[in-house]
Amino acid sequence: MATDSLLFSEKDQQRIIEAIKQAETQTSGEVKVHIEKKCPAPDVMERAKEVFLFLNLHRTALQNGVLFYLAYEDRKFAVLGDKGINEKVPHDFWNSTKDLLKQHFAKGEFIEGLVHGIAEAGFQLKIHFPYNSNDINELPDDISFGK
């Protein structure tokens, strides 16, 4: 955990949290970020699915949770949307978000990548899951850190 807090300063973490809050002003979707040093699973999508369940993203009312998963030392990442999103969007829906993340992550710009990727996800999600005035923030707007 110490290396995570060194790599992701309090200021950096606040930038990511602010990006989550800003994205969620455009959509009823719920955005979570999980960061860990190494991916403990052989397949990054399998690990993202484990984290998705652990963070209760599958329990949102509209099944419109989104996970940004990053294993920074392994240079692996995933964007995973819940069933409600996947039923409404084309199969290549996350490509623009993933491309944006990849551009930044390739240069070691993890904070910038997450901030811009979260903004892109909010923009894309508002088309299918617009913000509703009676929207309830179902999950905390924080970052979870792995081992």
Protein Blocks (a to p, Z undefined) as FASTA:
>chain_A
ZZmmmmmgfklmmmmmmmmmmmmmmpcbdcdddddfbdcbfblklmmmmmmmmnommmgf
klpaccddddfknopacddddfklmmmpcfklmmmmmmmmmmmmmnopamlmmmmmmmmm
mmmmmmmmccdfkbccfbdcdddddZZ
